Amino acid sequence: MMFTVTVVALFPAMFLALARAISGPTLFDRVLAVNSFGTFTVLMIAVLGFMTDQTDFIDIALTYAPVSYTHLRAHETSLHL
């Protein structure tokens, strides 16, 4: 029950982060929104792994987290932030 509530709460948060990334007034708002969306994605994968008792999802979430972070930092460097 608790994991279901978490998944239901994460969907609007992911949608709002995506909306902020698209319509952010400044570049910094967009970067923060993309970072938040990546964090929400890692949480969603981990929670779905717990709900379905598949430990592979946890491994995927732990692999996705540093990839998302590195991708964001690479774009910041290319944009000279």
LINTA-V343275 format. One line per field, one symbol per residue. phi: phi as a letter, one per 40 degrees, with the letter a starting at -180 (. if undefined). psi: psi as a letter, one per 30 degrees, with the letter a starting at -180 (. if undefined). burial: 1 if it has 24 or more other C-alpha atoms within 12 Angstrom, else 0. A space follows every 50 residues. Layout:
BEGIN
phi->???
psi->???
burial->???
END
This chain:
BEGIN
phi->.cccccccccccccccccccccbccbcccccccccccccccccccccccc ccfbccccccccccdccccccccccccccfc
psi->eeeeeeeefeeeeeeeeeeeeegkfleeeeeeeeeeeeeeeeeeeeeeee eghjfeeeeeefeeefeeeeeeeeeeeffh.
burial->00000010010001001101100000000111111111111111111100 0000000100100010010001000000000
END
